């Protein structure tokens, strides 16, 4: 298990942290781990929720876009094939 040491931790913040730990029947290190884990997981979850909303919004637009965009080489090839057949792609 990793060891974390924090220097110059503000005394008033430590007091609040120890009160929270006591109210939750945890030690101060347990409370710190609990709080950091909660914050980090909520940030990851909120990112996942935002990402899902964006993807759902794109699906709702029904753009009928291809799963992948053609590469630049494919676009040049299509343009050349169109010109060699007497037509131009617009």
Backbone as XML, in Angstrom:
<?xml version="1.0"?>
<chain id="A" units="angstrom">
  <residue number="1" name="UNK">
    <atom name="N" x="0.845" y="-1.170" z="0.000"/>
    <atom name="CA" x="0.000" y="0.000" z="0.000"/>
    <atom name="C" x="0.896" y="1.241" z="0.000"/>
  </residue>
  <residue number="2" name="UNK">
    <atom name="N" x="0.476" y="2.235" z="-0.722"/>
    <atom name="CA" x="1.252" y="3.468" z="-0.840"/>
    <atom name="C" x="1.155" y="4.288" z="0.443"/>
  </residue>
  <residue number="3" name="UNK">
    <atom name="N" x="2.165" y="5.077" z="0.681"/>
    <atom name="CA" x="2.212" y="5.949" z="1.847"/>
    <atom name="C" x="2.158" y="7.391" z="1.351"/>
  </residue>
  <residue number="4" name="UNK">
    <atom name="N" x="1.294" y="8.184" z="1.951"/>
    <atom name="CA" x="1.153" y="9.593" z="1.578"/>
    <atom name="C" x="1.448" y="10.446" z="2.799"/>
  </residue>
  <residue number="5" name="UNK">
    <atom name="N" x="2.356" y="11.389" z="2.634"/>
    <atom name="CA" x="2.682" y="12.302" z="3.721"/>
    <atom name="C" x="2.424" y="13.721" z="3.226"/>
  </residue>
  <residue number="6" name="UNK">
    <atom name="N" x="1.695" y="14.484" z="4.017"/>
    <atom name="CA" x="1.369" y="15.860" z="3.647"/>
    <atom name="C" x="2.024" y="16.793" z="4.649"/>
  </residue>
  <residue number="7" name="UNK">
    <atom name="N" x="2.777" y="17.744" z="4.146"/>
    <atom name="CA" x="3.441" y="18.718" z="5.012"/>
    <atom name="C" x="2.677" y="20.026" z="5.013"/>
  </residue>
  <residue number="8" name="UNK">
    <atom name="N" x="2.833" y="20.765" z="6.068"/>
    <atom name="CA" x="2.223" y="22.103" z="6.221"/>
    <atom name="C" x="0.710" y="22.067" z="6.033"/>
  </residue>
  <residue number="9" name="UNK">
    <atom name="N" x="0.073" y="21.031" z="6.564"/>
    <atom name="CA" x="-1.378" y="20.920" z="6.485"/>
    <atom name="C" x="-1.979" y="21.940" z="7.450"/>
  </residue>
  <residue number="10" name="UNK">
    <atom name="N" x="-2.915" y="22.774" z="6.993"/>
    <atom name="CA" x="-3.482" y="23.816" z="7.860"/>
    <atom name="C" x="-4.171" y="23.217" z="9.090"/>
  </residue>
  <residue number="11" name="UNK">
    <atom name="N" x="-3.897" y="23.792" z="10.238"/>
    <atom name="CA" x="-4.426" y="23.268" z="11.500"/>
    <atom name="C" x="-5.949" y="23.315" z="11.540"/>
  </residue>
  <residue number="12" name="UNK">
    <atom name="N" x="-6.554" y="24.394" z="11.047"/>
    <atom name="CA" x="-8.020" y="24.488" z="11.074"/>
    <atom name="C" x="-8.662" y="23.447" z="10.166"/>
  </residue>
  <residue number="13" name="UNK">
    <atom name="N" x="-8.042" y="23.171" z="9.039"/>
    <atom name="CA" x="-8.560" y="22.137" z="8.124"/>
    <atom name="C" x="-8.429" y="20.765" z="8.768"/>
  </residue>
  <residue number="14" name="UNK">
    <atom name="N" x="-7.313" y="20.526" z="9.453"/>
    <atom name="CA" x="-7.126" y="19.250" z="10.133"/>
    <atom name="C" x="-8.173" y="19.073" z="11.234"/>
  </residue>
  <residue number="15" name="UNK">
    <atom name="N" x="-8.490" y="20.147" z="11.911"/>
    <atom name="CA" x="-9.503" y="20.073" z="12.974"/>
    <atom name="C" x="-10.863" y="19.675" z="12.392"/>
  </residue>
  <residue number="16" name="UNK">
    <atom name="N" x="-11.253" y="20.304" z="11.298"/>
    <atom name="CA" x="-12.519" y="19.967" z="10.641"/>
    <atom name="C" x="-12.490" y="18.513" z="10.161"/>
  </residue>
  <residue number="17" name="UNK">
    <atom name="N" x="-11.379" y="18.113" z="9.585"/>
    <atom name="CA" x="-11.229" y="16.739" z="9.101"/>
    <atom name="C" x="-11.350" y="15.732" z="10.244"/>
  </residue>
  <residue number="18" name="UNK">
    <atom name="N" x="-10.728" y="16.033" z="11.375"/>
    <atom name="CA" x="-10.805" y="15.104" z="12.502"/>
    <atom name="C" x="-12.221" y="15.047" z="13.074"/>
  </residue>
  <residue number="19" name="UNK">
    <atom name="N" x="-12.934" y="16.165" z="13.042"/>
    <atom name="CA" x="-14.329" y="16.157" z="13.501"/>
    <atom name="C" x="-15.206" y="15.312" z="12.577"/>
  </residue>
  <residue number="20" name="UNK">
    <atom name="N" x="-14.987" y="15.454" z="11.273"/>
    <atom name="CA" x="-15.728" y="14.621" z="10.314"/>
    <atom name="C" x="-15.425" y="13.146" z="10.529"/>
  </residue>
  <residue number="21" name="UNK">
    <atom name="N" x="-14.161" y="12.832" z="10.740"/>
    <atom name="CA" x="-13.759" y="11.442" z="10.959"/>
    <atom name="C" x="-14.432" y="10.888" z="12.213"/>
  </residue>
  <residue number="22" name="UNK">
    <atom name="N" x="-14.435" y="11.666" z="13.268"/>
    <atom name="CA" x="-15.050" y="11.232" z="14.521"/>
    <atom name="C" x="-16.548" y="10.994" z="14.338"/>
  </residue>
  <residue number="23" name="UNK">
    <atom name="N" x="-17.225" y="11.893" z="13.608"/>
    <atom name="CA" x="-18.667" y="11.760" z="13.373"/>
    <atom name="C" x="-18.991" y="10.519" z="12.545"/>
  </residue>
  <residue number="24" name="UNK">
    <atom name="N" x="-18.052" y="10.088" z="11.715"/>
    <atom name="CA" x="-18.267" y="8.922" z="10.859"/>
    <atom name="C" x="-17.628" y="7.649" z="11.430"/>
  </residue>
  <residue number="25" name="UNK">
    <atom name="N" x="-17.133" y="7.727" z="12.664"/>
    <atom name="CA" x="-16.454" y="6.598" z="13.310"/>
    <atom name="C" x="-15.286" y="6.082" z="12.472"/>
  </residue>
  <residue number="26" name="UNK">
    <atom name="N" x="-14.501" y="7.023" z="11.962"/>
    <atom name="CA" x="-13.316" y="6.686" z="11.172"/>
    <atom name="C" x="-12.109" y="7.362" z="11.790"/>
  </residue>
  <residue number="27" name="UNK">
    <atom name="N" x="-10.943" y="6.827" z="11.448"/>
    <atom name="CA" x="-9.716" y="7.526" z="11.811"/>
    <atom name="C" x="-9.510" y="8.647" z="10.791"/>
  </residue>
  <residue number="28" name="UNK">
    <atom name="N" x="-8.619" y="9.564" z="11.095"/>
    <atom name="CA" x="-8.344" y="10.654" z="10.156"/>
    <atom name="C" x="-7.823" y="10.095" z="8.824"/>
  </residue>
  <residue number="29" name="UNK">
    <atom name="N" x="-6.864" y="9.164" z="8.805"/>
    <atom name="CA" x="-6.425" y="8.616" z="7.519"/>
    <atom name="C" x="-7.558" y="7.922" z="6.748"/>
  </residue>
  <residue number="30" name="UNK">
    <atom name="N" x="-8.421" y="7.196" z="7.469"/>
    <atom name="CA" x="-9.559" y="6.553" z="6.798"/>
    <atom name="C" x="-10.495" y="7.591" z="6.191"/>
  </residue>
  <residue number="31" name="UNK">
    <atom name="N" x="-10.703" y="8.695" z="6.914"/>
    <atom name="CA" x="-11.581" y="9.756" z="6.408"/>
    <atom name="C" x="-10.986" y="10.403" z="5.166"/>
  </residue>
  <residue number="32" name="UNK">
    <atom name="N" x="-9.691" y="10.637" z="5.171"/>
    <atom name="CA" x="-9.026" y="11.226" z="4.002"/>
    <atom name="C" x="-9.180" y="10.303" z="2.796"/>
  </residue>
  <residue number="33" name="UNK">
    <atom name="N" x="-8.934" y="9.022" z="2.982"/>
    <atom name="CA" x="-9.071" y="8.056" z="1.884"/>
    <atom name="C" x="-10.506" y="8.034" z="1.379"/>
  </residue>
  <residue number="34" name="UNK">
    <atom name="N" x="-11.474" y="8.016" z="2.299"/>
    <atom name="CA" x="-12.880" y="8.000" z="1.909"/>
    <atom name="C" x="-13.245" y="9.244" z="1.091"/>
  </residue>
  <residue number="35" name="UNK">
    <atom name="N" x="-12.820" y="10.410" z="1.565"/>
    <atom name="CA" x="-13.170" y="11.651" z="0.885"/>
    <atom name="C" x="-12.504" y="11.759" z="-0.483"/>
  </residue>
  <residue number="36" name="UNK">
    <atom name="N" x="-11.231" y="11.428" z="-0.565"/>
    <atom name="CA" x="-10.542" y="11.485" z="-1.856"/>
    <atom name="C" x="-11.138" y="10.500" z="-2.851"/>
  </residue>
  <residue number="37" name="UNK">
    <atom name="N" x="-11.438" y="9.301" z="-2.395"/>
    <atom name="CA" x="-12.045" y="8.302" z="-3.275"/>
    <atom name="C" x="-13.397" y="8.774" z="-3.784"/>
  </residue>
  <residue number="38" name="UNK">
    <atom name="N" x="-14.195" y="9.346" z="-2.886"/>
    <atom name="CA" x="-15.518" y="9.851" z="-3.281"/>
    <atom name="C" x="-15.409" y="10.938" z="-4.334"/>
  </residue>
  <residue number="39" name="UNK">
    <atom name="N" x="-14.491" y="11.867" z="-4.121"/>
    <atom name="CA" x="-14.309" y="12.974" z="-5.066"/>
    <atom name="C" x="-13.835" y="12.459" z="-6.419"/>
  </residue>
  <residue number="40" name="UNK">
    <atom name="N" x="-12.836" y="11.601" z="-6.397"/>
    <atom name="CA" x="-12.286" y="11.101" z="-7.662"/>
    <atom name="C" x="-13.298" y="10.255" z="-8.418"/>
  </residue>
  <residue number="41" name="UNK">
    <atom name="N" x="-14.063" y="9.437" z="-7.715"/>
    <atom name="CA" x="-15.077" y="8.619" z="-8.383"/>
    <atom name="C" x="-16.208" y="9.471" z="-8.931"/>
  </residue>
  <residue number="42" name="UNK">
    <atom name="N" x="-16.602" y="10.517" z="-8.211"/>
    <atom name="CA" x="-17.688" y="11.358" z="-8.711"/>
    <atom name="C" x="-17.245" y="12.131" z="-9.952"/>
  </residue>
  <residue number="43" name="UNK">
    <atom name="N" x="-15.967" y="12.543" z="-9.995"/>
    <atom name="CA" x="-15.475" y="13.227" z="-11.193"/>
    <atom name="C" x="-15.474" y="12.283" z="-12.379"/>
  </residue>
  <residue number="44" name="UNK">
    <atom name="N" x="-15.045" y="11.047" z="-12.163"/>
    <atom name="CA" x="-15.032" y="10.065" z="-13.249"/>
    <atom name="C" x="-16.456" y="9.764" z="-13.700"/>
  </residue>
  <residue number="45" name="UNK">
    <atom name="N" x="-17.375" y="9.613" z="-12.729"/>
    <atom name="CA" x="-18.758" y="9.337" z="-13.067"/>
    <atom name="C" x="-19.392" y="10.508" z="-13.799"/>
  </residue>
  <residue number="46" name="UNK">
    <atom name="N" x="-19.092" y="11.726" z="-13.371"/>
    <atom name="CA" x="-19.683" y="12.877" z="-14.042"/>
    <atom name="C" x="-19.154" y="12.985" z="-15.468"/>
  </residue>
  <residue number="47" name="UNK">
    <atom name="N" x="-17.877" y="12.616" z="-15.683"/>
    <atom name="CA" x="-17.340" y="12.601" z="-17.040"/>
    <atom name="C" x="-18.095" y="11.576" z="-17.877"/>
  </residue>
  <residue number="48" name="UNK">
    <atom name="N" x="-18.343" y="10.397" z="-17.320"/>
    <atom name="CA" x="-19.067" y="9.359" z="-18.047"/>
    <atom name="C" x="-20.492" y="9.797" z="-18.355"/>
  </residue>
  <residue number="49" name="UNK">
    <atom name="N" x="-21.120" y="10.465" z="-17.400"/>
    <atom name="CA" x="-22.496" y="10.944" z="-17.610"/>
    <atom name="C" x="-22.520" y="12.006" z="-18.697"/>
  </residue>
  <residue number="50" name="UNK">
    <atom name="N" x="-21.581" y="12.960" z="-18.647"/>
    <atom name="CA" x="-21.526" y="14.001" z="-19.681"/>
    <atom name="C" x="-21.275" y="13.374" z="-21.055"/>
  </residue>
  <residue number="51" name="UNK">
    <atom name="N" x="-20.358" y="12.414" z="-21.104"/>
    <atom name="CA" x="-20.036" y="11.757" z="-22.379"/>
    <atom name="C" x="-21.262" y="11.035" z="-22.930"/>
  </residue>
  <residue number="52" name="UNK">
    <atom name="N" x="-21.994" y="10.330" z="-22.071"/>
    <atom name="CA" x="-23.197" y="9.607" z="-22.491"/>
    <atom name="C" x="-24.235" y="10.587" z="-23.005"/>
  </residue>
  <residue number="53" name="UNK">
    <atom name="N" x="-24.412" y="11.737" z="-22.339"/>
    <atom name="CA" x="-25.391" y="12.727" z="-22.791"/>
    <atom name="C" x="-25.034" y="13.261" z="-24.174"/>
  </residue>
  <residue number="54" name="UNK">
    <atom name="N" x="-23.753" y="13.521" z="-24.400"/>
    <atom name="CA" x="-23.315" y="14.010" z="-25.709"/>
    <atom name="C" x="-23.588" y="12.962" z="-26.776"/>
  </residue>
  <residue number="55" name="UNK">
    <atom name="N" x="-23.228" y="11.719" z="-26.497"/>
    <atom name="CA" x="-23.445" y="10.657" z="-27.485"/>
    <atom name="C" x="-24.931" y="10.441" z="-27.748"/>
  </residue>
  <residue number="56" name="UNK">
    <atom name="N" x="-25.748" y="10.492" z="-26.695"/>
    <atom name="CA" x="-27.194" y="10.353" z="-26.889"/>
    <atom name="C" x="-27.747" y="11.513" z="-27.708"/>
  </residue>
  <residue number="57" name="UNK">
    <atom name="N" x="-27.231" y="12.717" z="-27.452"/>
    <atom name="CA" x="-27.664" y="13.876" z="-28.225"/>
    <atom name="C" x="-27.310" y="13.743" z="-29.699"/>
  </residue>
  <residue number="58" name="UNK">
    <atom name="N" x="-26.121" y="13.216" z="-29.979"/>
    <atom name="CA" x="-25.729" y="12.992" z="-31.372"/>
    <atom name="C" x="-26.603" y="11.938" z="-32.035"/>
  </residue>
  <residue number="59" name="UNK">
    <atom name="N" x="-26.923" y="10.885" z="-31.290"/>
    <atom name="CA" x="-27.819" y="9.857" z="-31.831"/>
    <atom name="C" x="-29.187" y="10.449" z="-32.150"/>
  </residue>
  <residue number="60" name="UNK">
    <atom name="N" x="-29.667" y="11.342" z="-31.291"/>
    <atom name="CA" x="-30.984" y="11.949" z="-31.488"/>
    <atom name="C" x="-31.018" y="12.826" z="-32.738"/>
  </residue>
  <residue number="61" name="UNK">
    <atom name="N" x="-29.871" y="13.376" z="-33.138"/>
    <atom name="CA" x="-29.828" y="14.219" z="-34.333"/>
    <atom name="C" x="-30.008" y="13.401" z="-35.609"/>
  </residue>
  <residue number="62" name="UNK">
    <atom name="N" x="-29.753" y="12.105" z="-35.540"/>
    <atom name="CA" x="-29.909" y="11.199" z="-36.676"/>
    <atom name="C" x="-29.192" y="11.738" z="-37.910"/>
  </residue>
  <residue number="63" name="UNK">
    <atom name="N" x="-27.897" y="11.944" z="-37.778"/>
    <atom name="CA" x="-27.101" y="12.526" z="-38.850"/>
    <atom name="C" x="-26.714" y="11.532" z="-39.932"/>
  </residue>
  <residue number="64" name="UNK">
    <atom name="N" x="-26.905" y="10.256" z="-39.684"/>
    <atom name="CA" x="-26.534" y="9.210" z="-40.646"/>
    <atom name="C" x="-25.094" y="9.359" z="-41.110"/>
  </residue>
  <residue number="65" name="UNK">
    <atom name="N" x="-24.226" y="9.587" z="-40.152"/>
    <atom name="CA" x="-22.814" y="9.743" z="-40.478"/>
    <atom name="C" x="-22.153" y="8.372" z="-40.532"/>
  </residue>
  <residue number="66" name="UNK">
    <atom name="N" x="-21.144" y="8.215" z="-41.399"/>
    <atom name="CA" x="-20.437" y="6.940" z="-41.433"/>
    <atom name="C" x="-19.707" y="6.714" z="-40.114"/>
  </residue>
  <residue number="67" name="UNK">
    <atom name="N" x="-19.443" y="5.449" z="-39.808"/>
    <atom name="CA" x="-18.752" y="5.127" z="-38.570"/>
    <atom name="C" x="-17.339" y="5.676" z="-38.553"/>
  </residue>
  <residue number="68" name="UNK">
    <atom name="N" x="-16.728" y="5.794" z="-39.721"/>
    <atom name="CA" x="-15.392" y="6.373" z="-39.783"/>
    <atom name="C" x="-15.324" y="7.278" z="-41.004"/>
  </residue>
  <residue number="69" name="UNK">
    <atom name="N" x="-14.575" y="8.325" z="-40.875"/>
    <atom name="CA" x="-14.399" y="9.263" z="-41.980"/>
    <atom name="C" x="-13.352" y="8.696" z="-42.926"/>
  </residue>
  <residue number="70" name="UNK">
    <atom name="N" x="-13.502" y="8.939" z="-44.226"/>
    <atom name="CA" x="-12.487" y="8.455" z="-45.156"/>
    <atom name="C" x="-11.152" y="9.150" z="-44.904"/>
  </residue>
  <residue number="71" name="UNK">
    <atom name="N" x="-10.082" y="8.433" z="-45.161"/>
    <atom name="CA" x="-8.754" y="9.009" z="-44.967"/>
    <atom name="C" x="-8.487" y="10.016" z="-46.083"/>
  </residue>
  <residue number="72" name="UNK">
    <atom name="N" x="-7.537" y="10.911" z="-45.890"/>
    <atom name="CA" x="-7.194" y="11.864" z="-46.948"/>
    <atom name="C" x="-6.806" y="11.152" z="-48.248"/>
  </residue>
  <residue number="73" name="UNK">
    <atom name="N" x="-6.112" y="10.019" z="-48.155"/>
    <atom name="CA" x="-5.731" y="9.284" z="-49.358"/>
    <atom name="C" x="-6.968" y="8.785" z="-50.100"/>
  </residue>
  <residue number="74" name="UNK">
    <atom name="N" x="-7.977" y="8.312" z="-49.349"/>
    <atom name="CA" x="-9.215" y="7.857" z="-49.984"/>
    <atom name="C" x="-9.933" y="9.014" z="-50.676"/>
  </residue>
  <residue number="75" name="UNK">
    <atom name="N" x="-9.943" y="10.171" z="-50.065"/>
    <atom name="CA" x="-10.598" y="11.336" z="-50.674"/>
    <atom name="C" x="-9.899" y="11.752" z="-51.971"/>
  </residue>
  <residue number="76" name="UNK">
    <atom name="N" x="-8.561" y="11.747" z="-51.973"/>
    <atom name="CA" x="-7.805" y="12.089" z="-53.181"/>
    <atom name="C" x="-8.089" y="11.066" z="-54.265"/>
  </residue>
  <residue number="77" name="UNK">
    <atom name="N" x="-8.109" y="9.794" z="-53.896"/>
    <atom name="CA" x="-8.380" y="8.727" z="-54.867"/>
    <atom name="C" x="-9.778" y="8.899" z="-55.479"/>
  </residue>
  <residue number="78" name="UNK">
    <atom name="N" x="-10.772" y="9.203" z="-54.632"/>
    <atom name="CA" x="-12.126" y="9.422" z="-55.139"/>
    <atom name="C" x="-12.169" y="10.612" z="-56.084"/>
  </residue>
  <residue number="79" name="UNK">
    <atom name="N" x="-11.453" y="11.669" z="-55.746"/>
    <atom name="CA" x="-11.416" y="12.857" z="-56.591"/>
    <atom name="C" x="-10.773" y="12.535" z="-57.933"/>
  </residue>
  <residue number="80" name="UNK">
    <atom name="N" x="-9.679" y="11.812" z="-57.917"/>
    <atom name="CA" x="-8.998" y="11.446" z="-59.164"/>
    <atom name="C" x="-9.863" y="10.528" z="-60.014"/>
  </residue>
  <residue number="81" name="UNK">
    <atom name="N" x="-10.545" y="9.573" z="-59.378"/>
    <atom name="CA" x="-11.416" y="8.683" z="-60.145"/>
    <atom name="C" x="-12.558" y="9.456" z="-60.774"/>
  </residue>
  <residue number="82" name="UNK">
    <atom name="N" x="-13.070" y="10.434" z="-60.078"/>
    <atom name="CA" x="-14.164" y="11.248" z="-60.615"/>
    <atom name="C" x="-13.694" y="12.083" z="-61.801"/>
  </residue>
  <residue number="83" name="UNK">
    <atom name="N" x="-12.464" y="12.605" z="-61.743"/>
    <atom name="CA" x="-11.947" y="13.420" z="-62.847"/>
    <atom name="C" x="-11.604" y="12.560" z="-64.045"/>
  </residue>
  <residue number="84" name="UNK">
    <atom name="N" x="-11.123" y="11.346" z="-63.825"/>
    <atom name="CA" x="-10.748" y="10.500" z="-64.957"/>
    <atom name="C" x="-11.978" y="9.978" z="-65.700"/>
  </residue>
  <residue number="85" name="UNK">
    <atom name="N" x="-13.137" y="9.999" z="-65.063"/>
    <atom name="CA" x="-14.368" y="9.556" z="-65.710"/>
    <atom name="C" x="-15.092" y="10.714" z="-66.359"/>
  </residue>
  <residue number="86" name="UNK">
    <atom name="N" x="-14.438" y="11.875" z="-66.389"/>
    <atom name="CA" x="-15.041" y="13.014" z="-67.067"/>
    <atom name="C" x="-15.877" y="13.893" z="-66.156"/>
  </residue>
  <residue number="87" name="UNK">
    <atom name="N" x="-15.956" y="13.563" z="-64.917"/>
    <atom name="CA" x="-16.746" y="14.374" z="-63.985"/>
    <atom name="C" x="-15.888" y="14.910" z="-62.870"/>
  </residue>
  <residue number="88" name="UNK">
    <atom name="N" x="-16.417" y="15.883" z="-62.217"/>
    <atom name="CA" x="-15.708" y="16.439" z="-61.049"/>
    <atom name="C" x="-16.600" y="16.273" z="-59.834"/>
  </residue>
  <residue number="89" name="UNK">
    <atom name="N" x="-15.988" y="15.925" z="-58.733"/>
    <atom name="CA" x="-16.736" y="15.836" z="-57.484"/>
    <atom name="C" x="-16.870" y="17.236" z="-56.900"/>
  </residue>
  <residue number="90" name="UNK">
    <atom name="N" x="-17.998" y="17.526" z="-56.396"/>
    <atom name="CA" x="-18.207" y="18.843" z="-55.803"/>
    <atom name="C" x="-18.465" y="18.711" z="-54.332"/>
  </residue>
</chain>
